[in-house]
C-alpha cells in the first residue's frame, strides 16, 4: 500500500470511530431521559402523600372526631380539626330546668329522674301531651314553674321523655323499682301508665287513673309493679296542684290531668 493509500485509510477509520462515539453518547442521553424524565438537571418532583393524607387528630369532644387533612403536593397530610363536630343535641340531666328533685343523683340514677313543675296542656295519653309545647321552659326552677302553655313532656330535658310506664321504670331505674322519695312533703311522680276500668294496669286507649311513684294516693295492684302509687279523681280533688277530673269523668284521669303549681311532685323522666 502506498503512503497516500495509508493516509486515506487512516482518515476513513477515524471518521467511522467518530460516528460510533457520537451514536453512543446519543443513546446514553436518551436512556437517562427515559429513566429520570425530562426535568431540569438537579431538580425533581417530590413524592406525594397518600390520597387521604395522614389522619387528623380527633376533636375535643368524646362524641366527635376531627377530619383528616387533605394531602398536598408536598406530601404532608393536613392536621385534623381541633374542635368537636356538630353532633346531635346535647343530652340534659333529665329535667328541663336542670335540677333533679327525685332520683337526684345522676351518677347513681343516670337513666331516670323525677322533675317537679306544672303543666297546663291536659293529659298523658292525648296527642298534645306527647310533644313539648313550650320549648321545655318548664320546671320548678325555671322562669315558668306553673307550666303555662306546657305539656308533661316539657318537664323532661332533651334526651329524656316522660316514662311510658311500669315496664320502662323497671328497666331504667337503677334499683328496678320506685326508690323512697327524699322529699318529706307529699309527692307524686307521674308516668304515662294507665289502668283499665277494673283498675289493672293496661295500655291506651284506656285513660283510667294516674300511675307512678310517690307518697300520695293509693297502692296500685300487682299488675302495675314496680310503680307504687296511683291517683283517682278524688285524690286530685284534695290536692293543691293536681287536677284530673271529677265523678262525671271518673275513668278519664289520664286524659284530663293538669298540674297548676310546682309543688307535690311532677313527672318521671326516662332516658331515650
Residue pairs with C-beta under 8 A, 6 or more apart in sequence:
1 9
36 44
37 44
39 45
46 73
46 74
46 75
47 75
48 71
48 73
48 75
49 71
49 72
49 74
49 75
49 76
49 77
50 71
50 77
51 71
52 68
52 70
52 71
52 77
53 68
53 69
53 70
53 71
53 76
53 77
53 78
54 68
54 69
54 76
54 77
54 78
55 68
55 77
55 80
56 66
56 67
56 68
56 69
56 77
56 78
56 79
56 80
56 81
57 66
57 79
57 80
57 82
58 64
58 65
58 66
58 80
59 65
59 66
59 80
59 81
59 82
59 83
59 84
59 85
60 82
60 83
60 84
61 83
61 84
61 85
61 87
63 84
63 87
64 84
64 85
64 86
64 87
65 80
65 85
66 80
66 81
66 82
66 83
66 85
67 80
67 81
68 77
68 78
68 80
69 77
69 78
69 79
69 80
70 77
70 78
71 77
71 78
72 78
89 158
89 159
90 158
90 159
91 157
91 158
91 159
91 160
91 271
92 98
92 157
92 158
92 159
92 160
93 100
93 106
93 113
93 157
94 100
94 106
94 112
94 113
94 115
94 156
94 157
94 160
94 269
94 271
95 101
95 113
95 115
95 139
95 155
95 156
95 157
95 160
95 269
96 115
96 117
96 136
96 137
96 138
96 139
96 142
96 154
96 155
96 156
96 157
97 115
97 117
97 138
97 139
97 140
97 141
97 142
98 139
98 141
98 157
99 139
99 140
99 141
100 106
100 113
100 114
100 115
101 113
101 114
101 115
101 116
101 140
101 183
101 265
101 266
102 113
102 114
102 115
102 116
102 181
102 182
102 183
102 187
102 189
102 213
102 265
102 268
103 109
103 112
103 113
103 114
103 173
103 179
104 113
104 182
106 113
108 174
109 173
109 174
109 179
110 174
110 271
111 172
111 173
111 174
111 270
111 271
112 163
112 169
112 172
112 173
112 174
112 268
112 269
112 270
112 271
113 160
113 268
113 269
114 181
114 187
114 189
114 213
114 265
114 266
114 267
114 268
114 269
115 139
115 155
115 156
115 266
115 267
115 269
116 139
116 140
116 262
116 263
116 265
116 266
117 138
117 139
117 140
117 142
117 145
117 146
117 147
117 150
117 155
117 259
117 262
117 266
117 267
118 138
118 145
118 146
118 147
118 148
118 150
118 241
118 258
118 259
118 260
118 261
118 262
118 266
119 138
119 147
119 150
119 151
119 152
119 154
119 155
119 258
119 259
120 146
120 147
120 148
120 149
120 150
120 258
120 260
121 128
121 129
121 133
121 149
121 150
121 151
121 152
121 258
122 128
122 129
122 255
122 256
122 257
122 258
123 129
123 152
123 207
123 254
123 255
123 256
123 257
124 152
124 162
124 190
124 191
124 192
124 194
124 210
124 254
124 257
125 192
125 194
125 204
125 205
125 207
125 254
125 255
126 255
128 151
129 151
129 152
129 153
130 151
130 153
131 151
131 153
132 150
132 151
132 153
132 154
133 149
133 150
133 151
133 153
133 154
134 144
134 147
134 148
134 149
134 150
134 151
134 154
135 154
136 154
136 155
136 156
136 157
136 158
137 143
137 144
137 150
137 154
138 144
138 145
138 147
138 150
138 154
138 155
139 145
139 155
139 262
139 266
140 262
140 266
144 150
145 261
145 262
146 260
146 261
146 262
147 154
147 155
147 259
152 162
152 190
152 267
153 161
153 162
155 162
155 266
155 267
155 269
156 162
156 267
156 269
157 269
159 271
159 272
160 269
160 270
160 271
160 272
161 269
161 270
161 272
162 190
162 191
162 192
162 267
162 268
162 269
162 270
163 169
163 172
163 191
163 192
163 267
163 268
163 269
163 270
164 191
164 192
164 193
164 270
165 191
165 192
165 193
165 194
165 201
165 211
165 227
166 191
166 193
166 201
166 211
166 223
166 224
166 225
166 226
166 227
168 191
168 270
169 177
169 178
169 191
169 213
169 226
169 227
169 268
169 270
170 176
170 177
170 225
170 226
172 270
172 271
173 179
173 226
176 226
177 225
177 226
177 228
178 189
178 212
178 213
178 214
178 226
178 227
178 228
178 229
181 187
181 189
181 213
181 214
181 215
183 265
185 263
185 264
186 214
186 215
186 216
186 264
186 265
187 214
187 215
187 216
187 264
187 265
188 210
188 212
188 213
188 214
188 215
188 216
188 217
188 229
188 231
188 242
188 264
188 265
189 212
189 213
189 214
189 265
189 266
189 267
189 268
190 210
190 212
190 257
190 265
190 266
190 267
190 268
191 211
191 212
191 213
191 227
191 267
191 268
192 254
193 201
193 211
193 212
193 224
193 227
194 201
194 202
194 203
194 204
194 206
194 207
194 208
194 209
194 211
194 254
195 201
195 202
195 206
195 208
195 209
195 211
195 220
195 224
195 230
196 202
196 206
196 208
197 206
197 208
197 251
199 208
199 209
199 220
199 221
200 221
200 223
200 224
201 211
201 220
201 221
201 223
201 224
201 227
202 223
204 254
206 254
207 251
207 252
207 253
207 254
207 255
207 256
208 251
208 252
208 253
208 254
209 230
209 231
209 232
209 253
209 254
210 217
210 230
210 231
210 236
210 244
210 253
210 254
210 257
211 220
211 224
211 227
211 229
211 230
212 227
212 229
212 230
212 267
212 268
213 227
213 228
213 229
213 268
214 228
214 229
214 265
215 229
216 229
216 231
216 235
216 239
216 264
216 265
217 229
217 230
217 231
217 232
217 235
218 229
218 230
218 231
218 232
218 235
219 228
219 229
219 230
220 227
220 228
220 229
220 230
224 230
231 242
231 244
231 253
232 244
232 250
232 253
233 244
233 245
233 246
233 247
233 249
233 250
233 253
235 242
235 244
236 242
236 243
236 244
236 245
236 253
236 257
237 246
239 264
240 261
240 263
240 264
241 259
241 260
241 261
241 262
241 263
241 264
242 257
242 259
242 264
243 256
243 257
243 258
243 259
243 260
244 253
244 254
244 256
244 257
244 258
245 252
245 253
245 256
245 257
249 256
259 266
